[in-house]
Amino acid sequence: ARPVFEEIGEHLVSTTVQRFRLSTGPDGERWKPSRRVLENPGEKTLVLQGHLRQSITYLAGDDQVEVGSNLVYAAIHQLGGNAGRRGAAHIDPRPYLGIDGEDEAE
């Protein structure tokens, strides 16, 4: 069963990386542009140096697969919230992890 979950993991990593190219969540909604992108048209939200995008990986088991990132700041970008010193910066949620209809069909 593990090879099946490895294949699923590879697919989900690929579609998650594609979301960074499209600036779109698994629900099809476009991400709210970051201030940096609003000030620098042509750049991409959540992609400054590409560390978050490049950190997406999977862990396959005999009966499951987990997809995600081990970066400290990964969750705040997925879920949104306050960050920085004393929570001074508000981060809008920009979900990049998840399964869409095409993922389910695959």
N, C-alpha and C positions, 0 to 999 in steps of 0.2 A: 504493500500500500504506500510505502514511503515514496517511491518514484512518482506516483500520481500527485502527491502533495508537493513534491519538488517541482513538478511541471506547473502546478497551480501557482506556486510561489513565484516562479520565473515570470509567468504571465502577469501576475498582480504587480510585481516590481515594474515590469515594462509599462503597464497602463498607468501606474502611479507616476512614473517619470514623465509620461506623456502629459499628464495633468499640469506639470510644471511648464511645459511648452505652451499649453493652451490657457494657462491661468484659470483653470476651471476645476471645480470640485466634482466628486463622484456623483453628485446629484444633478450635474449639468449646469449649475449656477456659476457664473463668472465670479472670481474673487474680487473683492473691493481692492482697487489699486492702492498700493502703499504710497506714502508721502514722497518717498524717493522716486518712484515711478512717475508720479504726477509732476515732479520737478524735472525729470529726465525722461521725456517721451522716448520710446524705443527700448527702454529697459524692461525687465520682467519682475513682477512681484514674487517674492520668496526666492529670487535667484540673483544674489549679488555676486558671490564667487562660486555658487553651485554646491556648497558643502551639504546642505540639507538634501537636495535632490540626489547627490551622489551617495548619501548615507542610507538610502532606502534599501533594505535587504529583507530576507525572509529566513525563517527557521522552520524546516519541515520535520514533522514527527511521523509516527506510524498511523495516526488518525486525525491529524490536524496540520495546519500551517499558520504561522504568525508572520505578519508583514509589518514593518515599521522602521524606526530609526532609533539609534542609541544616543543621539545628540541631546544635550541638556535642554535646548530651546525648541525641540521638535514639538512637544505637546502644546506649548503656548501658541504656536502658529496653527496647529490643528484645531484647538478648542477656543482660542482667544482668551483674553484676560488682561490683568495689569501686570506689568513687569518693570524691571529697572529699580533704581533706588527708591525705596518706600512706595513702590507700585506707581511711580509717576507717569509711566508710559502705558497707554492703553493699546493693546494689540487686538485688532479685529480677527475673528476666526476665519481661517482660510483652509477648509478641510481639503487635504490632499490624499488622505488614506480612506479607503472604503471600497465598496463593491458596487458597480453599476449594473444595469441590465445586460450589457455586452459581456461583462466579466462573468455573470451568472451563466449566460448561454455558453460561453467558452468552456 
